[in-house]
Amino acid sequence: MIKPTISELTHEEINRYELVIAIAKCARRVTDEYVEQRERADRMIANRETDKPLAALISKEHRDEKAVKTAINRFYDGRYQVVLPTEEA
């Protein structure tokens, strides 16, 4: 089971489909953040700007968790939210 549950993540105005799309978009952003950190760390190591190992140069959130799990946690913590389009009058 994944924690938090879908009912804990959804609100009255958000259905499951919208939640899945939002988490997928957030997971893509998490993956992009990881790629940026990895490229920056590789450049630092190649240019001998640091003697730290690669794992120490990448944030723990990106290094230790899967992108989808990180995205779910960000929604649960309130760092990301689903923004629904408003209806035109």
Secondary structure, DSSP 8 states (H G I E B T S, - for coil): --SS-HHHH--TT--HHHHHHHHHHHHHHHHHHHHHHHHHHHHHHHTT---S-HHHHS-HHHHHS-HHHHHHHHHHHTSS---------
